[in-house]
Amino acid sequence: MNFTRWSARLPGTQRRAAARADHGVPQRGDGAVPAARAEQLLPDDPSEDGGVVVDELPVREVLDRIPALVAVVQGPEHRVAYVNDAYAAAFGDRPTGEPARDALPELGDLSLLPLLDQVLRSAKPRTVKSRKAPGGRSYTVTCTPLETAEGPGVLIFAADVTDHAEAVERLRTSEREQRETAVTLQRSLLPQELEEPDDLRIAATYQPGGTEAAVGGDWYDVITLGGGRTALVIGDVMGRGVRAAAVMGQLRTAVRAYARLDLPPHEVLQLLDGLATEIDPHQIATCVYAVHDPNEGRLVYASAGHLPILVRDENGTIHRAEEPTGPPLGTGGWLHTSGSVPLGPGSTAVMYTDGLVERRDEDIDEGVASLERALAGATGTPQVVCDRLIRALGVTADHDDDVAVLVLQHPARKGPDGDLFRNAALELLGGVEAAPRARAFASGVLSSWRFTPELHDLGVLAASELVANSLQHGTPPMRLRLRRTDRRLIIEVTDGDDHLPRRRRADPADETGRGIAIIATITSNWGSRRTPGGGKAVWCEFVLPRVAH
């Protein structure tokens, strides 16, 4: 085969020749190779004009000496015309004149045979990167069309990139391990099981974004506060990776601790704001903290730069709880305020992070509007609603941002199920007749609810002690409220004084100070909180035996 004919058609040959002509550089004839290589292959023998003599350099000698693998095939069957020494060393000697499908089986293993057809048809070079050969080595292969003495052919040039491919694979393995570590940390910091309030049905979904190690700091939580009330929180730490997840874990722990104080939502965010600054002054987070009170039928919330809660009422109307919204946690110097949105029986609310609605090619308000439309048609259990919202917003496994969704429903209970949820309240005007009226009222209500004699008597005693405590230490207006669910009996007394009671040890000679101690002894749980309009509420609860539905 005449190599000098097709060597002039190798990629870049004509361009280099033209460049030399423009600069007065002597042209290389047939069989030319780059000057740098020629200097290594030929002895120092400068020509009369000071250039290097390369015109007579044999192409076969060049190709046999380069470390890359080179083969030449020709014709529609890609018959083997030549393989260089490096190719023979890698795959063994190959017979010439045989079709590549038979003589060069490694090309089939590298899926290059279709590529040869494409190059021959298009007369354009093609390159495939980092293909692994049967021996375990990796090659980047360029197939270039050329003209041979026998007609059209293809030059196959394979560079060994095994070291690079192994380094890339090690990097991918490391990134995959880091991602798994970050996801494991993230999931371990989220609640493993959601608390189940009496009056709400709740489900949550967390989906890490993308395939990289940089998992975000999205979190959610459900906290039962006692007295039938429930706190719900969702947030998003700015940034990604293990650091964001660690900050998220600290904030979530702090939220649970502050929630136990039963503070209004805006006060919880005030405390979180200061803590976020102490944890990392360069890290900020958005968060919305809400409290549901079944007696009020509302969701009271405060937002620190977070997206609005969406509520679908029993009629299917969507409400967006947009105001008030303060700056993110960690910015400092802001007084947060609380707002409220109705959440009565038959309502469904969704709390979420920006990964659900934010897209690079559209405004985030459009994403929230899309979520509203999806929520309007999403029915079923909270978990079903979660899944439908995820699908409707186009969140897939390769989504580029973390997504957290918290769905809560306040079921409209009717029939036998509704009989297990009852409320009764009595306004107390004070005076000596208040305590007897409260005992009589509690006794009548508990009898109508068909509690056991033992629970009836304990309930009447607890109501009597709470009312007596309010009469002695509180101020009007006063109210006694009894509530039963399918799991517990709750007794609550409110008054106009904001001094919270505490349990203390009474001396034997003391005639007072034993009321709260009695409450703590006979009930399953008790607590107190300040009410928004001033005053306080003191409550206690009894856990009921499980009722088979």
C-alpha positions as CSV (number, residue, x, y, z in Angstrom):
1,M,0.0,0.0,0.0
2,N,1.2,3.5,-0.8
3,F,1.2,5.4,2.5
4,T,2.6,8.6,1.0
5,R,-0.7,9.2,-1.0
6,W,-3.0,9.3,2.0
7,S,-0.7,10.8,4.5
8,A,-1.2,14.2,3.0
9,R,-5.0,13.9,3.8
10,L,-4.6,13.4,7.5
11,P,-6.4,16.0,9.7
12,G,-4.5,19.3,9.7
13,T,-2.0,18.4,7.0
14,Q,-3.4,20.9,4.4
15,R,-3.8,23.6,7.1
16,R,-0.2,23.2,8.3
17,A,1.1,23.2,4.7
18,A,-0.9,26.4,3.9
19,A,0.5,28.1,7.1
20,R,4.0,27.3,6.1
21,A,3.4,28.7,2.6
22,D,2.1,31.9,4.1
23,H,5.2,32.3,6.3
24,G,7.7,31.2,3.7
25,V,8.4,27.9,5.4
26,P,9.5,25.1,3.1
27,Q,6.5,22.8,2.3
28,R,6.6,19.2,3.4
29,G,5.9,16.7,0.6
30,D,4.3,13.3,0.7
31,G,4.9,11.4,3.9
32,A,5.4,14.5,5.9
33,V,5.0,14.5,9.7
34,P,5.1,17.3,12.3
35,A,8.5,18.9,12.6
36,A,8.9,18.2,16.3
37,R,8.6,14.5,15.7
38,A,10.8,14.7,12.7
39,E,13.6,16.2,14.7
40,Q,13.4,13.2,17.1
41,L,13.4,10.7,14.3
42,L,16.1,12.1,12.0
43,P,19.7,13.0,12.8
44,D,20.6,16.6,12.9
45,D,21.0,17.4,9.2
46,P,19.7,20.9,8.5
47,S,19.1,21.9,4.9
48,E,20.8,24.8,3.2
49,D,18.0,27.2,4.3
50,G,18.2,26.1,7.9
51,G,15.1,23.9,7.9
52,V,14.9,20.1,8.8
53,V,14.8,17.6,5.9
54,V,11.5,15.6,6.4
55,D,10.4,15.3,2.8
56,E,11.6,11.7,2.5
57,L,10.5,10.5,6.0
58,P,8.7,7.2,5.6
59,V,5.1,7.3,7.0
60,R,5.2,3.7,8.1
61,E,8.2,4.4,10.3
62,V,6.4,7.3,11.9
63,L,3.3,5.3,12.6
64,D,5.2,2.3,13.9
65,R,7.0,4.4,16.4
66,I,4.2,6.4,17.9
67,P,2.6,5.0,21.2
68,A,-1.0,5.4,20.0
69,L,-2.7,2.5,18.3
70,V,-3.2,3.0,14.5
71,A,-5.0,0.9,12.0
72,V,-6.0,1.6,8.4
73,V,-9.0,-0.1,6.8
74,Q,-10.3,0.4,3.3
75,G,-13.4,-0.3,1.2
76,P,-17.0,-0.9,2.3
77,E,-16.0,-4.1,4.1
78,H,-13.3,-2.2,5.9
79,R,-10.6,-4.6,4.9
80,V,-7.4,-4.3,7.0
81,A,-4.6,-2.5,5.2
82,Y,-2.3,-1.8,8.1
83,V,-1.8,-1.9,11.9
84,N,1.1,-0.3,13.6
85,D,3.4,-1.9,16.2
86,A,1.5,-0.4,19.2
87,Y,-1.7,-1.9,17.8
88,A,-0.1,-5.3,17.4
89,A,1.4,-5.1,20.9
90,A,-2.1,-4.4,22.4
91,F,-4.2,-6.9,20.4
92,G,-1.7,-9.1,18.5
93,D,-0.8,-9.3,14.9
94,R,-3.7,-8.8,12.5
95,P,-3.8,-10.2,8.9
96,T,-4.2,-7.7,6.1
97,G,-6.8,-8.0,3.5
98,E,-9.4,-9.4,5.8
99,P,-12.6,-7.6,6.8
100,A,-12.4,-5.7,10.1
101,R,-15.4,-7.6,11.5
102,D,-13.3,-10.8,11.4
103,A,-9.7,-9.6,11.6
104,L,-10.2,-6.8,14.2
105,P,-12.8,-8.2,16.6
106,E,-11.8,-5.7,19.2
107,L,-13.4,-3.0,17.1
108,G,-16.7,-4.8,17.5
109,D,-16.2,-5.0,21.3
110,L,-15.6,-1.2,21.2
111,S,-18.8,-0.8,19.1
112,L,-16.8,1.0,16.4
113,L,-17.9,-0.9,13.3
114,P,-21.0,1.2,12.9
115,L,-18.8,4.3,13.3
116,L,-16.6,3.2,10.5
117,D,-19.7,3.0,8.2
118,Q,-20.7,6.5,9.2
119,V,-17.2,7.9,8.5
120,L,-17.1,6.2,5.2
121,R,-20.5,7.6,4.2
122,S,-20.1,11.1,5.5
123,A,-16.4,11.6,4.8
124,K,-16.1,13.3,8.1
125,P,-14.1,12.3,11.1
126,R,-15.7,10.9,14.3
127,T,-14.4,10.5,17.8
128,V,-15.6,8.4,20.7
129,K,-14.2,8.9,24.2
130,S,-13.0,6.5,26.8
131,R,-14.2,3.1,25.4
132,K,-13.0,0.1,27.4
133,A,-11.4,-2.7,25.4
134,P,-11.6,-6.4,26.3
135,G,-8.1,-6.3,28.0
136,G,-9.3,-3.6,30.4
137,R,-7.6,-0.7,28.8
138,S,-9.5,2.4,27.8
139,Y,-9.1,4.2,24.5
140,T,-10.3,7.4,23.0
141,V,-10.7,6.6,19.3
142,T,-10.8,9.0,16.3
143,C,-11.8,7.6,12.9
144,T,-10.7,9.8,10.0
145,P,-11.6,9.3,6.3
146,L,-8.7,9.1,3.8
147,E,-8.0,8.1,0.2
148,T,-5.8,5.1,-0.3
149,A,-4.4,3.6,-3.5
150,E,-7.3,1.1,-3.5
151,G,-10.0,3.7,-2.8
152,P,-11.7,5.3,0.3
153,G,-10.6,4.1,3.6
154,V,-10.6,5.0,7.3
155,L,-7.6,5.7,9.6
156,I,-8.3,4.5,13.1
157,F,-6.3,6.3,15.8
158,A,-6.7,5.1,19.4
159,A,-5.1,6.9,22.3
160,D,-4.7,5.0,25.6
161,V,-6.6,7.0,28.3
162,T,-6.7,4.2,30.9
163,D,-5.1,6.3,33.6
164,H,-7.5,9.2,33.0
165,A,-10.5,6.8,32.8
166,E,-9.5,5.2,36.1
167,A,-9.0,8.6,37.7
168,V,-12.5,9.7,36.5
169,E,-14.0,6.5,37.9
170,R,-12.3,7.0,41.2
171,L,-13.6,10.5,41.3
172,R,-17.1,9.3,40.5
173,T,-16.9,6.6,43.2
174,S,-15.8,9.2,45.7
175,E,-18.5,11.6,44.7
176,R,-21.1,8.8,44.9
177,E,-19.9,7.8,48.4
178,Q,-19.9,11.5,49.5
179,R,-23.5,11.8,48.2
180,E,-24.6,8.7,50.0
181,T,-23.0,10.0,53.2
182,A,-24.7,13.3,52.8
183,V,-28.1,11.7,52.0
184,T,-27.8,9.3,54.9
185,L,-27.0,12.2,57.2
186,Q,-29.8,14.3,55.8
187,R,-32.4,11.5,56.2
188,S,-31.1,10.6,59.7
189,L,-31.7,14.2,60.8
190,L,-35.3,14.1,59.5
191,P,-38.0,12.5,61.7
192,Q,-38.0,8.7,61.1
193,E,-41.7,8.6,61.9
194,L,-44.1,11.5,62.0
195,E,-46.0,12.1,65.2
196,E,-49.7,11.5,64.7
197,P,-51.9,14.2,66.2
198,D,-55.5,13.3,67.1
199,D,-57.2,15.7,64.8
200,L,-54.9,15.8,61.8
201,R,-53.7,13.3,59.3
202,I,-50.2,14.1,58.1
203,A,-47.7,12.8,55.5
204,A,-44.4,14.0,54.3
205,T,-42.0,13.4,51.5
206,Y,-38.3,14.2,51.1
207,Q,-36.4,13.7,47.8
208,P,-32.7,14.6,47.5
209,G,-31.9,16.6,44.3
210,G,-29.7,15.4,41.4
211,T,-26.9,12.9,41.5
212,E,-24.1,15.0,43.0
213,A,-22.9,14.9,46.6
214,A,-24.2,18.4,47.4
215,V,-27.5,17.5,49.2
216,G,-29.3,20.4,50.6
217,G,-30.6,21.3,54.0
218,D,-34.4,20.8,53.6
219,W,-36.3,19.6,56.7
220,Y,-39.7,19.2,58.2
221,D,-41.2,18.1,61.5
222,V,-44.5,17.5,63.4
223,I,-44.6,18.2,67.1
224,T,-47.6,17.4,69.3
225,L,-47.8,20.2,71.9
226,G,-50.4,18.7,74.2
227,G,-53.9,19.9,74.8
228,G,-54.9,18.8,71.2
229,R,-52.5,21.4,69.6
230,T,-49.9,20.5,67.0
231,A,-46.9,22.4,65.7
232,L,-45.7,21.9,62.1
233,V,-42.5,23.2,60.7
234,I,-40.7,23.1,57.3
235,G,-37.5,24.8,56.4
236,D,-34.6,25.0,54.0
237,V,-31.0,25.9,54.9
238,M,-29.3,27.8,52.1
239,G,-26.3,26.1,50.5
240,R,-25.6,22.4,49.9
241,G,-23.6,19.5,51.2
242,V,-22.9,18.0,54.6
243,R,-22.5,21.5,56.2
244,A,-26.0,22.5,55.2
245,A,-27.4,19.2,56.5
246,A,-25.5,19.7,59.9
247,V,-26.9,23.2,60.3
248,M,-30.4,21.8,59.4
249,G,-30.1,19.2,62.2
250,Q,-29.2,21.8,64.8
251,L,-32.1,24.0,63.8
252,R,-34.6,21.1,63.8
253,T,-33.4,20.1,67.3
254,A,-33.8,23.7,68.4
255,V,-37.3,24.0,67.0
256,R,-38.4,20.9,69.0
257,A,-37.0,22.4,72.1
258,Y,-38.6,25.8,71.6
259,A,-41.9,24.2,70.6
260,R,-42.1,22.5,74.1
261,L,-42.2,26.0,75.5
262,D,-45.6,26.4,73.7
263,L,-44.7,29.9,72.5
264,P,-46.5,31.7,69.7
265,P,-45.0,31.0,66.2
266,H,-43.3,34.4,65.9
267,E,-41.5,34.0,69.2
268,V,-40.2,30.6,68.1
269,L,-38.8,32.2,65.0
270,Q,-37.2,35.0,67.0
271,L,-35.3,32.4,69.1
272,L,-34.4,30.5,66.0
273,D,-33.1,33.6,64.3
274,G,-30.6,34.3,67.1
275,L,-29.5,30.7,67.2
276,A,-29.0,30.5,63.5
277,T,-26.6,33.5,63.8
278,E,-24.7,31.7,66.5
279,I,-24.4,28.4,64.6
280,D,-23.0,30.0,61.5
281,P,-23.1,33.7,60.8
282,H,-22.6,33.0,57.1
283,Q,-25.5,30.5,56.9
284,I,-29.1,31.5,56.5
285,A,-32.3,29.5,56.3
286,T,-35.9,29.9,55.5
287,C,-38.6,28.5,57.7
288,V,-42.3,28.5,58.4
289,Y,-43.6,27.4,61.9
290,A,-47.3,26.8,62.3
291,V,-49.6,25.7,65.2
292,H,-52.9,24.0,64.7
293,D,-55.6,24.3,67.4
294,P,-58.7,22.2,66.7
295,N,-60.7,24.4,69.0
296,E,-60.0,27.4,66.9
297,G,-60.1,25.7,63.5
298,R,-57.2,27.8,62.3
299,L,-53.5,27.5,61.5
300,V,-51.5,30.2,63.2
301,Y,-48.1,30.6,61.6
302,A,-45.0,32.8,61.2
303,S,-42.7,32.7,58.2
304,A,-39.0,33.6,57.9
305,G,-38.6,34.2,54.2
306,H,-40.3,30.9,53.3
307,L,-42.9,30.2,50.6
308,P,-46.6,30.5,51.5
309,I,-48.7,27.8,53.0
310,L,-51.5,26.7,50.7
311,V,-54.8,25.5,52.1
312,R,-57.7,23.9,50.2
313,D,-60.9,24.3,52.2
314,E,-63.9,21.9,52.3
315,N,-65.4,23.7,49.2
316,G,-62.2,23.2,47.1
317,T,-61.2,26.9,47.3
318,I,-57.4,27.5,47.6
319,H,-56.1,30.0,50.1
320,R,-52.6,31.3,50.1
321,A,-51.1,32.3,53.4
322,E,-48.7,35.0,52.2
323,E,-48.6,37.6,55.0
324,P,-46.8,38.3,57.2
325,T,-43.4,37.1,56.0
326,G,-40.1,38.2,57.6
327,P,-36.5,37.8,56.4
328,P,-34.7,34.4,56.6
329,L,-33.2,33.1,59.8
330,G,-29.7,34.2,60.5
331,T,-30.1,37.8,59.3
332,G,-30.9,39.2,62.7
333,G,-32.5,42.4,63.9
334,W,-36.1,41.6,62.8
335,L,-39.3,41.3,64.8
336,H,-41.4,38.5,63.3
337,T,-45.1,38.5,63.5
338,S,-47.8,35.8,63.4
339,G,-50.6,35.3,60.9
340,S,-53.4,32.8,60.5
341,V,-55.3,30.9,57.9
342,P,-58.5,28.9,58.3
343,L,-58.1,25.1,58.6
344,G,-61.4,23.7,59.5
345,P,-62.8,20.1,59.0
346,G,-62.5,19.0,55.4
347,S,-59.4,21.2,54.7
348,T,-56.0,20.2,53.3
349,A,-52.9,22.2,53.7
350,V,-49.5,21.9,52.1
351,M,-46.1,23.2,53.3
352,Y,-43.1,22.8,51.0
353,T,-39.6,23.9,50.0
354,D,-38.6,25.8,46.9
355,G,-37.3,22.7,45.1
356,L,-41.0,21.8,44.5
357,V,-41.9,25.0,42.6
358,E,-38.7,26.7,41.5
359,R,-37.5,26.2,37.9
360,R,-34.7,28.0,36.1
361,D,-36.8,28.9,33.1
362,E,-39.8,30.4,34.9
363,D,-40.7,32.8,37.8
364,I,-41.2,31.1,41.1
365,D,-44.7,32.7,41.3
366,E,-45.6,30.6,38.3
367,G,-44.4,27.5,40.1
368,V,-46.6,28.4,43.2
369,A,-49.6,28.9,40.9
370,S,-48.9,25.5,39.3
371,L,-48.9,24.0,42.8
372,E,-52.2,25.7,43.6
373,R,-53.8,24.1,40.5
374,A,-52.3,20.7,41.4
375,L,-53.6,21.0,45.0
376,A,-57.1,21.9,43.8
377,G,-57.4,18.5,42.0
378,A,-55.3,16.4,44.4
379,T,-57.6,14.3,46.6
380,G,-57.1,11.2,48.7
381,T,-55.0,10.5,51.8
382,P,-52.2,12.9,52.7
383,Q,-49.6,10.5,51.3
384,V,-51.5,10.2,48.0
385,V,-51.7,14.0,47.9
386,C,-48.0,14.2,48.5
387,D,-47.2,11.8,45.6
388,R,-49.6,13.6,43.3
389,L,-48.1,17.0,43.9
390,I,-44.6,15.6,43.3
391,R,-45.7,14.1,40.0
392,A,-47.8,17.2,38.9
393,L,-44.8,19.5,39.5
394,G,-42.5,17.3,37.4
395,V,-40.2,16.2,40.2
396,T,-38.1,13.2,39.1
397,A,-35.2,11.3,40.5
398,D,-32.7,13.5,38.6
399,H,-34.4,16.8,39.8
400,D,-31.6,19.4,40.5
401,D,-32.8,20.5,43.9
402,D,-34.0,18.9,47.2
403,V,-37.7,18.7,47.7
404,A,-39.6,18.5,51.0
405,V,-43.4,18.4,51.2
406,L,-45.6,18.2,54.2
407,V,-49.3,17.6,53.7
408,L,-51.9,17.9,56.6
409,Q,-55.6,17.2,56.5
410,H,-58.2,18.1,59.1
411,P,-60.8,15.3,58.4
412,A,-64.5,16.1,58.4
413,R,-65.7,13.3,60.7
414,K,-69.3,12.1,60.6
415,G,-71.3,9.2,62.0
416,P,-69.7,6.8,64.5
417,D,-66.2,8.4,63.9
418,G,-67.6,11.8,64.6
419,D,-69.0,10.6,67.9
420,L,-65.5,10.1,69.1
421,F,-64.7,13.8,68.7
422,R,-66.7,16.1,71.0
423,N,-66.4,19.5,72.5
424,A,-68.1,21.2,75.4
425,A,-67.4,24.6,77.0
426,L,-68.6,26.6,80.0
427,E,-68.1,30.3,80.7
428,L,-67.1,31.0,84.3
429,L,-68.1,34.3,85.8
430,G,-66.2,33.8,89.1
431,G,-67.6,33.9,92.6
432,V,-68.3,31.2,95.1
433,E,-70.7,29.4,92.7
434,A,-68.1,29.0,89.9
435,A,-66.4,25.8,91.4
436,P,-69.7,23.9,92.0
437,R,-71.0,24.9,88.5
438,A,-67.8,23.7,86.9
439,R,-67.9,20.3,88.8
440,A,-71.5,19.8,87.8
441,F,-70.9,20.7,84.2
442,A,-67.9,18.4,83.9
443,S,-69.8,15.5,85.6
444,G,-72.7,15.9,83.2
445,V,-70.5,16.1,80.1
446,L,-68.4,13.1,81.0
447,S,-71.4,11.1,81.8
448,S,-73.0,11.9,78.4
449,W,-69.7,10.8,76.7
450,R,-70.1,7.4,78.5
451,F,-66.7,7.3,80.1
452,T,-66.0,4.7,82.8
453,P,-66.8,5.6,86.4
454,E,-63.1,5.8,87.2
455,L,-62.3,8.1,84.3
456,H,-65.4,10.2,85.1
457,D,-64.3,10.8,88.6
458,L,-60.7,11.6,87.7
459,G,-62.0,14.0,85.0
460,V,-64.3,15.8,87.5
461,L,-61.4,16.1,90.0
462,A,-59.0,17.5,87.3
463,A,-61.6,20.0,86.2
464,S,-62.3,21.1,89.8
465,E,-58.5,21.6,90.5
466,L,-57.9,23.6,87.3
467,V,-60.9,25.8,88.0
468,A,-59.9,26.3,91.6
469,N,-56.4,27.3,90.5
470,S,-57.8,29.8,88.0
471,L,-60.2,31.3,90.6
472,Q,-57.4,31.7,93.1
473,H,-54.6,33.0,90.8
474,G,-56.3,34.2,87.6
475,T,-58.6,36.9,86.5
476,P,-61.8,37.0,84.4
477,P,-62.8,36.0,81.8
478,M,-62.6,32.3,82.6
479,R,-63.7,29.3,80.6
480,L,-63.7,25.6,81.2
481,R,-63.4,23.5,78.0
482,L,-63.7,19.7,77.7
483,R,-62.7,17.9,74.6
484,R,-62.5,14.3,73.7
485,T,-60.9,12.6,70.7
486,D,-60.5,9.0,69.7
487,R,-57.4,8.9,71.9
488,R,-57.7,11.2,74.8
489,L,-59.8,13.4,77.1
490,I,-58.5,17.0,77.3
491,I,-59.6,19.5,80.0
492,E,-58.5,23.1,79.7
493,V,-59.2,26.3,81.7
494,T,-58.4,29.8,80.4
495,D,-58.3,33.1,82.3
496,G,-57.1,36.6,81.8
497,D,-53.9,36.4,83.9
498,D,-50.7,35.6,82.0
499,H,-48.8,34.2,85.1
500,L,-48.1,30.5,84.3
501,P,-48.5,28.0,87.1
502,R,-45.7,25.7,88.1
503,R,-45.6,22.5,90.1
504,R,-44.1,22.9,93.6
505,R,-43.7,20.9,96.7
506,A,-46.2,22.0,99.4
507,D,-45.2,21.8,103.1
508,P,-47.4,19.7,105.3
509,A,-48.8,22.8,107.0
510,D,-49.7,24.5,103.7
511,E,-53.4,24.8,102.9
512,T,-52.8,25.6,99.2
513,G,-50.3,24.8,96.5
514,R,-51.2,21.2,95.9
515,G,-53.6,21.6,92.9
516,I,-51.0,21.3,90.1
517,A,-49.3,18.5,91.9
518,I,-52.6,16.6,92.0
519,I,-53.1,17.3,88.3
520,A,-49.6,16.0,87.4
521,T,-50.3,12.9,89.5
522,I,-53.7,11.8,88.1
523,T,-53.3,12.8,84.5
524,S,-51.2,11.5,81.6
525,N,-49.9,15.0,80.8
526,W,-50.4,18.6,81.7
527,G,-49.1,22.0,80.6
528,S,-49.8,25.7,80.3
529,R,-49.3,28.5,77.8
530,R,-49.9,32.2,77.3
531,T,-52.8,33.0,75.0
532,P,-52.5,35.6,72.1
533,G,-54.9,38.1,73.5
534,G,-53.3,38.1,77.0
535,G,-53.9,35.6,79.7
536,K,-53.1,31.9,79.9
537,A,-54.5,28.4,79.3
538,V,-53.8,25.5,81.7
539,W,-54.7,22.0,80.4
540,C,-54.4,18.4,81.3
541,E,-55.2,15.2,79.4
542,F,-56.0,11.5,80.0
543,V,-55.1,8.9,77.4
544,L,-58.1,6.7,76.5
545,P,-58.1,3.0,75.8
546,R,-57.8,2.3,72.1
547,V,-61.2,1.9,70.5
548,A,-61.7,-0.6,67.7
549,H,-63.2,1.1,64.6
